[in-house]
Each structure stands twice: as structure tokens, then as C-alpha cells.
């Protein structure tokens, strides 16, 4: 990707128009060069947690709203929807992690009782 930066500076006289062109170039570069899928080693211990379907669906909706928010940064309704969904995702994940930890602690408690 080669761009004529000097030509872009001569065409854009305001900071807003220059920023719009630069951000468009960066977005194109991100779409072209940043991979969508993550390749993980199957034996890796730091693999991502597998969440229930409800949480995965909420995260997908949040990703969709993030892309929409980035393409329309001045739209307040999209921004508010994204923030609301971000808080909801955080709460769902936090509640799931708490339940999983409680379940693990109760299993460990029973294992200790059977060992003793």
C-alpha cells in the first residue's frame, strides 16, 4: 500500500478533512492486513474461555455495534447502544465467571471431604 502523503496534504486544508482521509486509509489498511481469525495452538494453556451461547451472542452483537459505531462516529444512538451492550456483556461474563468459580469451589470442597 503506497499513498501519496504529500498530495493528500495539498488537497486537505483543514484538520478535519485530513483526519478523515488518514482514518479512511488506516481503516483500509486494517481491513487488508489484520487477520480476522486468530490461530491458536491447541495445546496452549492460555486459550480463550468457551462461554455459553447467550454470552457469545451478546459479544457478537457488541462487535457488530462497534463496527457500526466506527463507521458512524457522530451517531449518538449507536454510541449509546454500544455502551449499553458493553455493560451488559461485562455483567454476563462477570456473573458467569462467579458461578463457575463457585461451582469449582464446591467441587473442591467435596473432594477434600472425601480425601479426609
N, CA, C and O atoms as CSV, one atom per row, in Angstrom:
chain,resi,resn,atom,element,x,y,z
A,1,UNK,N,N,0.844,-1.177,0.000
A,1,UNK,CA,C,0.000,0.000,0.000
A,1,UNK,C,C,0.887,1.238,0.000
A,1,UNK,O,O,1.564,1.530,0.986
A,2,UNK,N,N,0.876,1.934,-1.075
A,2,UNK,CA,C,1.617,3.182,-1.180
A,2,UNK,C,C,0.636,4.330,-1.345
A,2,UNK,O,O,-0.295,4.263,-2.147
A,3,UNK,N,N,0.860,5.378,-0.574
A,3,UNK,CA,C,-0.009,6.544,-0.643
A,3,UNK,C,C,0.839,7.782,-0.871
A,3,UNK,O,O,1.966,7.885,-0.387
A,4,UNK,N,N,0.285,8.696,-1.602
A,4,UNK,CA,C,0.935,9.980,-1.847
A,4,UNK,C,C,0.541,10.921,-0.710
A,4,UNK,O,O,-0.445,11.653,-0.805
A,5,UNK,N,N,1.327,10.889,0.363
A,5,UNK,CA,C,1.011,11.685,1.547
A,5,UNK,C,C,1.114,13.182,1.243
A,5,UNK,O,O,0.316,13.978,1.739
A,6,UNK,N,N,2.109,13.561,0.420
A,6,UNK,CA,C,2.255,14.978,0.083
A,6,UNK,C,C,1.036,15.475,-0.699
A,6,UNK,O,O,0.545,16.578,-0.463
A,7,UNK,N,N,0.561,14.657,-1.624
A,7,UNK,CA,C,-0.626,15.039,-2.386
A,7,UNK,C,C,-1.847,15.166,-1.495
A,7,UNK,O,O,-2.686,16.043,-1.701
A,8,UNK,N,N,-1.947,14.284,-0.499
A,8,UNK,CA,C,-3.078,14.353,0.415
A,8,UNK,C,C,-2.999,15.632,1.262
A,8,UNK,O,O,-4.028,16.231,1.574
A,9,UNK,N,N,-1.782,16.048,1.634
A,9,UNK,CA,C,-1.629,17.270,2.430
A,9,UNK,C,C,-1.996,18.511,1.617
A,9,UNK,O,O,-2.472,19.503,2.169
A,10,UNK,N,N,-1.768,18.450,0.286
A,10,UNK,CA,C,-2.082,19.600,-0.559
A,10,UNK,C,C,-3.577,19.730,-0.828
A,10,UNK,O,O,-4.071,20.826,-1.094
A,11,UNK,N,N,-4.299,18.608,-0.760
A,11,UNK,CA,C,-5.734,18.624,-1.049
A,11,UNK,C,C,-6.549,18.979,0.197
A,11,UNK,O,O,-7.541,19.702,0.104
A,12,UNK,N,N,-6.143,18.482,1.341
A,12,UNK,CA,C,-6.892,18.687,2.588
A,12,UNK,C,C,-6.320,19.874,3.346
A,12,UNK,O,O,-5.175,19.844,3.798
A,13,UNK,N,N,-7.130,20.923,3.480
A,13,UNK,CA,C,-6.647,22.147,4.118
A,13,UNK,C,C,-7.060,22.260,5.581
A,13,UNK,O,O,-6.472,23.035,6.334
A,14,UNK,N,N,-8.065,21.493,5.987
A,14,UNK,CA,C,-8.494,21.565,7.384
A,14,UNK,C,C,-8.077,20.287,8.105
A,14,UNK,O,O,-7.838,19.250,7.486
A,15,UNK,N,N,-7.996,20.387,9.407
A,15,UNK,CA,C,-7.601,19.226,10.216
A,15,UNK,C,C,-8.657,18.123,10.128
A,15,UNK,O,O,-8.319,16.939,10.121
A,16,UNK,N,N,-9.921,18.505,10.063
A,16,UNK,CA,C,-10.988,17.510,9.988
A,16,UNK,C,C,-10.942,16.710,8.694
A,16,UNK,O,O,-11.083,15.488,8.714
A,17,UNK,N,N,-10.748,17.387,7.577
A,17,UNK,CA,C,-10.693,16.659,6.305
A,17,UNK,C,C,-9.439,15.795,6.228
A,17,UNK,O,O,-9.479,14.688,5.692
A,18,UNK,N,N,-8.325,16.296,6.763
A,18,UNK,CA,C,-7.091,15.498,6.779
A,18,UNK,C,C,-7.274,14.264,7.656
A,18,UNK,O,O,-6.864,13.167,7.276
A,19,UNK,N,N,-7.889,14.437,8.832
A,19,UNK,CA,C,-8.122,13.305,9.715
A,19,UNK,C,C,-9.067,12.288,9.081
A,19,UNK,O,O,-8.874,11.083,9.241
A,20,UNK,N,N,-10.071,12.752,8.376
A,20,UNK,CA,C,-10.999,11.837,7.713
A,20,UNK,C,C,-10.269,10.987,6.676
A,20,UNK,O,O,-10.507,9.783,6.586
A,21,UNK,N,N,-9.383,11.602,5.895
A,21,UNK,CA,C,-8.625,10.835,4.896
A,21,UNK,C,C,-7.649,9.865,5.547
A,21,UNK,O,O,-7.535,8.717,5.119
A,22,UNK,N,N,-6.950,10.318,6.575
A,22,UNK,CA,C,-5.987,9.439,7.256
A,22,UNK,C,C,-6.701,8.272,7.919
A,22,UNK,O,O,-6.234,7.135,7.836
A,23,UNK,N,N,-7.830,8.537,8.577
A,23,UNK,CA,C,-8.550,7.441,9.236
A,23,UNK,C,C,-9.111,6.460,8.208
A,23,UNK,O,O,-9.158,5.258,8.468
A,24,UNK,N,N,-9.536,6.956,7.049
A,24,UNK,CA,C,-10.009,6.055,6.000
A,24,UNK,C,C,-8.874,5.167,5.494
A,24,UNK,O,O,-9.079,3.975,5.264
A,25,UNK,N,N,-7.696,5.728,5.322
A,25,UNK,CA,C,-6.534,4.944,4.884
A,25,UNK,C,C,-6.183,3.896,5.936
A,25,UNK,O,O,-5.890,2.749,5.600
A,26,UNK,N,N,-6.212,4.286,7.198
A,26,UNK,CA,C,-5.895,3.332,8.268
A,26,UNK,C,C,-6.926,2.214,8.338
A,26,UNK,O,O,-6.568,1.053,8.535
A,27,UNK,N,N,-8.207,2.557,8.179
A,27,UNK,CA,C,-9.249,1.525,8.197
A,27,UNK,C,C,-9.062,0.536,7.052
A,27,UNK,O,O,-9.221,-0.670,7.240
A,28,UNK,N,N,-8.725,1.038,5.867
A,28,UNK,CA,C,-8.471,0.145,4.722
A,28,UNK,C,C,-7.277,-0.754,4.998
A,28,UNK,O,O,-7.303,-1.941,4.673
A,29,UNK,N,N,-6.232,-0.195,5.596
A,29,UNK,CA,C,-5.044,-0.986,5.909
A,29,UNK,C,C,-5.363,-2.054,6.960
A,29,UNK,O,O,-4.889,-3.186,6.861
A,30,UNK,N,N,-6.160,-1.698,7.957
A,30,UNK,CA,C,-6.543,-2.671,8.980
A,30,UNK,C,C,-7.353,-3.808,8.378
A,30,UNK,O,O,-7.128,-4.976,8.696
A,31,UNK,N,N,-8.298,-3.464,7.507
A,31,UNK,CA,C,-9.115,-4.499,6.882
A,31,UNK,C,C,-8.278,-5.420,6.007
A,31,UNK,O,O,-8.558,-6.614,5.903
A,32,UNK,N,N,-7.242,-4.852,5.374
A,32,UNK,CA,C,-6.441,-5.643,4.453
A,32,UNK,C,C,-5.395,-6.497,5.168
A,32,UNK,O,O,-5.157,-7.636,4.766
A,33,UNK,N,N,-4.771,-5.974,6.212
A,33,UNK,CA,C,-3.622,-6.643,6.789
A,33,UNK,C,C,-3.841,-7.303,8.148
A,33,UNK,O,O,-3.050,-8.162,8.538
A,34,UNK,N,N,-4.881,-6.931,8.875
A,34,UNK,CA,C,-5.115,-7.525,10.188
A,34,UNK,C,C,-6.002,-8.753,10.010
A,34,UNK,O,O,-7.088,-8.652,9.439
A,35,UNK,N,N,-5.550,-9.916,10.494
A,35,UNK,CA,C,-6.352,-11.134,10.288
A,35,UNK,C,C,-7.633,-11.109,11.104
A,35,UNK,O,O,-7.689,-10.542,12.196
A,36,UNK,N,N,-8.656,-11.736,10.548
A,36,UNK,CA,C,-9.945,-11.806,11.228
A,36,UNK,C,C,-9.946,-12.954,12.228
A,36,UNK,O,O,-10.465,-12.813,13.335
A,37,UNK,N,N,-9.372,-14.085,11.846
A,37,UNK,CA,C,-9.341,-15.240,12.733
A,37,UNK,C,C,-8.022,-15.275,13.482
A,37,UNK,O,O,-7.001,-14.775,13.010
A,38,UNK,N,N,-8.069,-15.868,14.638
A,38,UNK,CA,C,-6.886,-15.997,15.466
A,38,UNK,C,C,-6.447,-17.454,15.431
A,38,UNK,O,O,-7.231,-18.353,15.733
A,39,UNK,N,N,-5.212,-17.679,15.067
A,39,UNK,CA,C,-4.673,-19.037,15.050
A,39,UNK,C,C,-4.076,-19.322,16.417
A,39,UNK,O,O,-3.177,-18.616,16.873
A,40,UNK,N,N,-4.579,-20.352,17.060
A,40,UNK,CA,C,-4.092,-20.719,18.388
A,40,UNK,C,C,-3.544,-22.131,18.366
A,40,UNK,O,O,-4.023,-22.994,17.630
A,41,UNK,N,N,-2.549,-22.344,19.173
A,41,UNK,CA,C,-2.015,-23.672,19.361
A,41,UNK,C,C,-3.006,-24.452,20.227
A,41,UNK,O,O,-3.429,-23.953,21.270
A,42,UNK,N,N,-3.380,-25.651,19.819
A,42,UNK,CA,C,-4.394,-26.404,20.559
A,42,UNK,C,C,-3.900,-26.846,21.928
A,42,UNK,O,O,-4.707,-27.156,22.805
A,43,UNK,N,N,-2.590,-26.881,22.123
A,43,UNK,CA,C,-2.052,-27.291,23.421
A,43,UNK,C,C,-1.761,-26.092,24.314
A,43,UNK,O,O,-1.252,-26.257,25.422
A,44,UNK,N,N,-2.072,-24.911,23.851
A,44,UNK,CA,C,-1.797,-23.705,24.619
A,44,UNK,C,C,-2.676,-23.655,25.866
A,44,UNK,O,O,-3.868,-23.957,25.810
A,45,UNK,N,N,-2.078,-23.273,26.980
A,45,UNK,CA,C,-2.829,-23.207,28.233
A,45,UNK,C,C,-3.610,-21.901,28.357
A,45,UNK,O,O,-4.518,-21.801,29.183
A,46,UNK,N,N,-3.273,-20.914,27.555
A,46,UNK,CA,C,-3.946,-19.619,27.678
A,46,UNK,C,C,-4.991,-19.441,26.581
A,46,UNK,O,O,-5.176,-18.334,26.075
A,47,UNK,N,N,-5.661,-20.502,26.218
A,47,UNK,CA,C,-6.729,-20.419,25.222
A,47,UNK,C,C,-7.917,-19.665,25.807
A,47,UNK,O,O,-8.117,-19.657,27.022
A,48,UNK,N,N,-8.696,-19.039,24.951
A,48,UNK,CA,C,-9.845,-18.274,25.415
A,48,UNK,C,C,-10.912,-19.191,25.991
A,48,UNK,O,O,-11.065,-20.339,25.573
A,49,UNK,N,N,-11.635,-18.664,26.946
A,49,UNK,CA,C,-12.687,-19.443,27.593
A,49,UNK,C,C,-13.860,-19.623,26.637
A,49,UNK,O,O,-14.162,-18.741,25.833
A,50,UNK,N,N,-14.499,-20.746,26.733
A,50,UNK,CA,C,-15.694,-21.021,25.928
A,50,UNK,C,C,-16.894,-20.579,26.757
A,50,UNK,O,O,-17.188,-21.152,27.806
A,51,UNK,N,N,-17.571,-19.565,26.277
A,51,UNK,CA,C,-18.708,-19.021,27.003
A,51,UNK,C,C,-20.006,-19.640,26.494
A,51,UNK,O,O,-20.048,-20.175,25.386
A,52,UNK,N,N,-21.063,-19.571,27.298
A,52,UNK,CA,C,-22.374,-20.064,26.860
A,52,UNK,C,C,-22.884,-19.272,25.655
A,52,UNK,O,O,-22.384,-18.190,25.347
A,53,UNK,N,N,-23.881,-19.830,24.988
A,53,UNK,CA,C,-24.402,-19.235,23.758
A,53,UNK,C,C,-24.929,-17.816,23.982
A,53,UNK,O,O,-24.778,-16.955,23.116
A,54,UNK,N,N,-25.540,-17.573,25.133
A,54,UNK,CA,C,-26.097,-16.245,25.417
A,54,UNK,C,C,-24.985,-15.197,25.439
A,54,UNK,O,O,-25.154,-14.103,24.900
A,55,UNK,N,N,-23.856,-15.522,26.055
A,55,UNK,CA,C,-22.747,-14.573,26.132
A,55,UNK,C,C,-22.103,-14.401,24.761
A,55,UNK,O,O,-21.765,-13.284,24.371
A,56,UNK,N,N,-21.930,-15.497,24.030
A,56,UNK,CA,C,-21.329,-15.402,22.688
A,56,UNK,C,C,-22.193,-14.539,21.774
A,56,UNK,O,O,-21.667,-13.753,20.987
A,57,UNK,N,N,-23.514,-14.679,21.871
A,57,UNK,CA,C,-24.417,-13.867,21.046
A,57,UNK,C,C,-24.307,-12.391,21.422
A,57,UNK,O,O,-24.308,-11.525,20.547
A,58,UNK,N,N,-24.213,-12.104,22.712
A,58,UNK,CA,C,-24.089,-10.709,23.149
A,58,UNK,C,C,-22.767,-10.107,22.671
A,58,UNK,O,O,-22.725,-8.945,22.269
A,59,UNK,N,N,-21.691,-10.892,22.713
A,59,UNK,CA,C,-20.393,-10.402,22.248
A,59,UNK,C,C,-20.421,-10.154,20.743
A,59,UNK,O,O,-19.833,-9.183,20.267
A,60,UNK,N,N,-21.096,-11.022,19.988
A,60,UNK,CA,C,-21.211,-10.801,18.538
A,60,UNK,C,C,-22.005,-9.524,18.242
A,60,UNK,O,O,-21.641,-8.755,17.353
A,61,UNK,N,N,-23.087,-9.304,18.989
A,61,UNK,CA,C,-23.856,-8.069,18.806
A,61,UNK,C,C,-22.993,-6.849,19.136
A,61,UNK,O,O,-23.051,-5.826,18.454
A,62,UNK,N,N,-22.191,-6.981,20.198
A,62,UNK,CA,C,-21.311,-5.875,20.585
A,62,UNK,C,C,-20.275,-5.601,19.491
A,62,UNK,O,O,-19.990,-4.441,19.194
A,63,UNK,N,N,-19.712,-6.645,18.889
A,63,UNK,CA,C,-18.751,-6.463,17.801
A,63,UNK,C,C,-19.406,-5.764,16.608
A,63,UNK,O,O,-18.809,-4.885,15.988
A,64,UNK,N,N,-20.638,-6.165,16.298
A,64,UNK,CA,C,-21.364,-5.538,15.190
A,64,UNK,C,C,-21.595,-4.054,15.476
A,64,UNK,O,O,-21.395,-3.211,14.602
A,65,UNK,N,N,-22.020,-3.737,16.706
A,65,UNK,CA,C,-22.256,-2.335,17.047
A,65,UNK,C,C,-20.967,-1.530,17.054
A,65,UNK,O,O,-20.979,-0.342,16.734
A,66,UNK,N,N,-19.840,-2.171,17.419
A,66,UNK,CA,C,-18.555,-1.465,17.405
A,66,UNK,C,C,-18.199,-1.065,15.975
A,66,UNK,O,O,-17.774,0.065,15.733
A,67,UNK,N,N,-18.372,-1.993,15.023
A,67,UNK,CA,C,-18.080,-1.668,13.624
A,67,UNK,C,C,-19.014,-0.569,13.127
A,67,UNK,O,O,-18.592,0.335,12.405
A,68,UNK,N,N,-20.271,-0.653,13.515
A,68,UNK,CA,C,-21.236,0.367,13.118
A,68,UNK,C,C,-20.877,1.715,13.734
A,68,UNK,O,O,-20.982,2.750,13.076
A,69,UNK,N,N,-20.456,1.700,14.986
A,69,UNK,CA,C,-20.069,2.932,15.678
A,69,UNK,C,C,-18.837,3.544,15.028
A,69,UNK,O,O,-18.750,4.766,14.910
A,70,UNK,N,N,-17.887,2.725,14.606
A,70,UNK,CA,C,-16.680,3.240,13.972
A,70,UNK,C,C,-16.978,3.834,12.594
A,70,UNK,O,O,-16.319,4.786,12.177
A,71,UNK,N,N,-17.962,3.282,11.889
A,71,UNK,CA,C,-18.286,3.834,10.582
A,71,UNK,C,C,-19.167,5.079,10.696
A,71,UNK,O,O,-19.191,5.897,9.776
A,72,UNK,N,N,-19.893,5.238,11.811
A,72,UNK,CA,C,-20.742,6.423,12.051
A,72,UNK,C,C,-20.422,6.969,13.446
A,72,UNK,O,O,-21.230,6.802,14.360
A,73,UNK,N,N,-19.264,7.616,13.636
A,73,UNK,CA,C,-18.866,8.042,14.988
A,73,UNK,C,C,-19.725,9.153,15.583
A,73,UNK,O,O,-19.730,9.331,16.801
A,74,UNK,N,N,-20.442,9.895,14.765
A,74,UNK,CA,C,-21.254,11.008,15.289
A,74,UNK,C,C,-22.659,10.586,15.689
A,74,UNK,O,O,-23.392,11.390,16.266
A,75,UNK,N,N,-23.054,9.359,15.405
A,75,UNK,CA,C,-24.405,8.897,15.721
A,75,UNK,C,C,-24.483,8.532,17.207
A,75,UNK,O,O,-23.863,7.568,17.657
A,76,UNK,N,N,-25.245,9.309,17.945
A,76,UNK,CA,C,-25.345,9.145,19.392
A,76,UNK,C,C,-26.104,7.874,19.762
A,76,UNK,O,O,-25.760,7.223,20.749
A,77,UNK,N,N,-27.121,7.510,18.998
A,77,UNK,CA,C,-27.911,6.319,19.340
A,77,UNK,C,C,-27.071,5.045,19.221
A,77,UNK,O,O,-27.187,4.138,20.045
A,78,UNK,N,N,-26.232,4.984,18.198
A,78,UNK,CA,C,-25.357,3.816,18.053
A,78,UNK,C,C,-24.351,3.780,19.198
A,78,UNK,O,O,-24.075,2.720,19.759
A,79,UNK,N,N,-23.811,4.936,19.536
A,79,UNK,CA,C,-22.843,5.017,20.630
A,79,UNK,C,C,-23.472,4.580,21.956
A,79,UNK,O,O,-22.861,3.832,22.719
A,80,UNK,N,N,-24.682,5.044,22.224
A,80,UNK,CA,C,-25.366,4.662,23.457
A,80,UNK,C,C,-25.711,3.175,23.472
A,80,UNK,O,O,-25.596,2.516,24.506
A,81,UNK,N,N,-26.133,2.653,22.324
A,81,UNK,CA,C,-26.434,1.219,22.240
A,81,UNK,C,C,-25.190,0.388,22.490
A,81,UNK,O,O,-25.243,-0.632,23.178
A,82,UNK,N,N,-24.069,0.825,21.930
A,82,UNK,CA,C,-22.814,0.101,22.138
A,82,UNK,C,C,-22.421,0.109,23.610
A,82,UNK,O,O,-22.051,-0.928,24.160
A,83,UNK,N,N,-22.500,1.268,24.247
A,83,UNK,CA,C,-22.121,1.358,25.668
A,83,UNK,C,C,-23.025,0.487,26.537
A,83,UNK,O,O,-22.558,-0.176,27.463
A,84,UNK,N,N,-24.332,0.495,26.230
A,84,UNK,CA,C,-25.279,-0.313,26.993
A,84,UNK,C,C,-24.957,-1.806,26.825
A,84,UNK,O,O,-24.963,-2.564,27.795
A,85,UNK,N,N,-24.679,-2.209,25.595
A,85,UNK,CA,C,-24.377,-3.613,25.331
A,85,UNK,C,C,-23.030,-4.006,25.919
A,85,UNK,O,O,-22.853,-5.144,26.351
A,86,UNK,N,N,-22.078,-3.078,25.939
A,86,UNK,CA,C,-20.783,-3.357,26.549
A,86,UNK,C,C,-20.952,-3.637,28.043
A,86,UNK,O,O,-20.353,-4.573,28.573
A,87,UNK,N,N,-21.758,-2.835,28.711
A,87,UNK,CA,C,-22.017,-3.057,30.140
A,87,UNK,C,C,-22.733,-4.386,30.356
A,87,UNK,O,O,-22.441,-5.110,31.308
A,88,UNK,N,N,-23.677,-4.703,29.463
A,88,UNK,CA,C,-24.400,-5.969,29.584
A,88,UNK,C,C,-23.461,-7.160,29.404
A,88,UNK,O,O,-23.556,-8.145,30.136
A,89,UNK,N,N,-22.551,-7.069,28.428
A,89,UNK,CA,C,-21.584,-8.160,28.209
A,89,UNK,C,C,-20.684,-8.331,29.425
A,89,UNK,O,O,-20.427,-9.454,29.858
A,90,UNK,N,N,-20.210,-7.226,29.971
A,90,UNK,CA,C,-19.364,-7.308,31.158
A,90,UNK,C,C,-20.099,-7.975,32.308
A,90,UNK,O,O,-19.523,-8.798,33.019
A,91,UNK,N,N,-21.364,-7.628,32.499
A,91,UNK,CA,C,-22.147,-8.224,33.582
A,91,UNK,C,C,-22.374,-9.715,33.340
A,91,UNK,O,O,-22.233,-10.520,34.260
A,92,UNK,N,N,-22.725,-10.089,32.103
A,92,UNK,CA,C,-22.927,-11.505,31.795
A,92,UNK,C,C,-21.661,-12.314,32.032
A,92,UNK,O,O,-21.713,-13.393,32.623
A,93,UNK,N,N,-20.531,-11.802,31.578
A,93,UNK,CA,C,-19.262,-12.526,31.754
A,93,UNK,C,C,-18.894,-12.598,33.227
A,93,UNK,O,O,-18.450,-13.642,33.706
A,94,UNK,N,N,-19.074,-11.499,33.949
A,94,UNK,CA,C,-18.743,-11.494,35.382
A,94,UNK,C,C,-19.614,-12.491,36.145
A,94,UNK,O,O,-19.110,-13.245,36.977
A,95,UNK,N,N,-20.923,-12.497,35.864
A,95,UNK,CA,C,-21.819,-13.438,36.529
A,95,UNK,C,C,-21.457,-14.889,36.195
A,95,UNK,O,O,-21.483,-15.761,37.064
A,96,UNK,N,N,-21.122,-15.132,34.930
A,96,UNK,CA,C,-20.732,-16.492,34.521
A,96,UNK,C,C,-19.455,-16.936,35.240
A,96,UNK,O,O,-19.362,-18.071,35.706
A,97,UNK,N,N,-18.475,-16.036,35.325
A,97,UNK,CA,C,-17.216,-16.370,36.000
A,97,UNK,C,C,-17.443,-16.633,37.487
A,97,UNK,O,O,-16.828,-17.534,38.058
A,98,UNK,N,N,-18.313,-15.862,38.110
A,98,UNK,CA,C,-18.611,-16.065,39.531
A,98,UNK,C,C,-19.275,-17.420,39.743
A,98,UNK,O,O,-18.905,-18.158,40.657
A,99,UNK,N,N,-20.261,-17.754,38.899
A,99,UNK,CA,C,-20.924,-19.061,39.032
A,99,UNK,C,C,-19.951,-20.200,38.801
A,99,UNK,O,O,-19.992,-21.210,39.504
A,100,UNK,N,N,-19.075,-20.044,37.816
A,100,UNK,CA,C,-18.100,-21.099,37.523
A,100,UNK,C,C,-17.127,-21.274,38.689
A,100,UNK,O,O,-16.763,-22.396,39.040
A,101,UNK,N,N,-16.712,-20.163,39.279
A,101,UNK,CA,C,-15.793,-20.242,40.420
A,101,UNK,C,C,-16.485,-20.883,41.628
A,101,UNK,O,O,-15.875,-21.691,42.328
A,102,UNK,N,N,-17.746,-20.534,41.879
A,102,UNK,CA,C,-18.481,-21.148,42.990
A,102,UNK,C,C,-18.637,-22.647,42.770
A,102,UNK,O,O,-18.518,-23.431,43.711
A,103,UNK,N,N,-18.903,-23.043,41.536
A,103,UNK,CA,C,-19.048,-24.463,41.218
A,103,UNK,C,C,-17.720,-25.200,41.441
A,103,UNK,O,O,-17.701,-26.308,41.976
A,104,UNK,N,N,-16.605,-24.570,41.023
A,104,UNK,CA,C,-15.301,-25.186,41.229
A,104,UNK,C,C,-14.955,-25.300,42.707
A,104,UNK,O,O,-14.383,-26.301,43.138
A,105,UNK,N,N,-15.302,-24.276,43.484
A,105,UNK,CA,C,-15.008,-24.320,44.914
A,105,UNK,C,C,-15.826,-25.391,45.613
A,105,UNK,O,O,-15.323,-26.075,46.504
A,106,UNK,N,N,-17.082,-25.543,45.216
A,106,UNK,CA,C,-17.899,-26.571,45.862
A,106,UNK,C,C,-17.402,-27.968,45.483
A,106,UNK,O,O,-17.440,-28.877,46.313
A,107,UNK,N,N,-16.941,-28.152,44.253
A,107,UNK,CA,C,-16.384,-29.447,43.853
A,107,UNK,C,C,-15.103,-29.745,44.628
A,107,UNK,O,O,-14.879,-30.876,45.057
A,108,UNK,N,N,-14.273,-28.734,44.802
A,108,UNK,CA,C,-13.045,-28.929,45.571
A,108,UNK,C,C,-13.358,-29.234,47.030
A,108,UNK,O,O,-12.666,-30.032,47.661
A,109,UNK,N,N,-14.393,-28.604,47.566
A,109,UNK,CA,C,-14.785,-28.858,48.954
A,109,UNK,C,C,-15.184,-30.325,49.123
A,109,UNK,O,O,-14.775,-30.971,50.088
A,110,UNK,N,N,-15.982,-30.855,48.186
A,110,UNK,CA,C,-16.390,-32.247,48.277
A,110,UNK,C,C,-15.206,-33.187,48.080
A,110,UNK,O,O,-15.157,-34.246,48.705
A,111,UNK,N,N,-14.271,-32.831,47.242
A,111,UNK,CA,C,-13.087,-33.670,47.055
A,111,UNK,C,C,-12.262,-33.724,48.328
A,111,UNK,O,O,-11.728,-34.778,48.673
A,112,UNK,N,N,-12.152,-32.621,49.019
A,112,UNK,CA,C,-11.395,-32.583,50.270
A,112,UNK,C,C,-12.097,-33.444,51.322
A,112,UNK,O,O,-11.434,-34.167,52.066
A,113,UNK,N,N,-13.425,-33.375,51.392
A,113,UNK,CA,C,-14.151,-34.180,52.357
A,113,UNK,C,C,-13.968,-35.685,52.103
A,113,UNK,O,O,-13.846,-36.467,53.046
A,114,UNK,N,N,-13.951,-36.078,50.834
A,114,UNK,CA,C,-13.790,-37.488,50.523
A,114,UNK,C,C,-12.362,-37.960,50.764
A,114,UNK,O,O,-12.144,-39.123,51.106
A,115,UNK,N,N,-11.396,-37.078,50.592
A,115,UNK,CA,C,-9.997,-37.466,50.816
A,115,UNK,C,C,-9.732,-37.630,52.312
A,115,UNK,O,O,-9.059,-38.572,52.730
A,116,UNK,N,N,-10.261,-36.713,53.108
A,116,UNK,CA,C,-10.041,-36.779,54.555
A,116,UNK,C,C,-10.882,-37.901,55.119
A,116,UNK,O,O,-10.858,-38.145,56.325
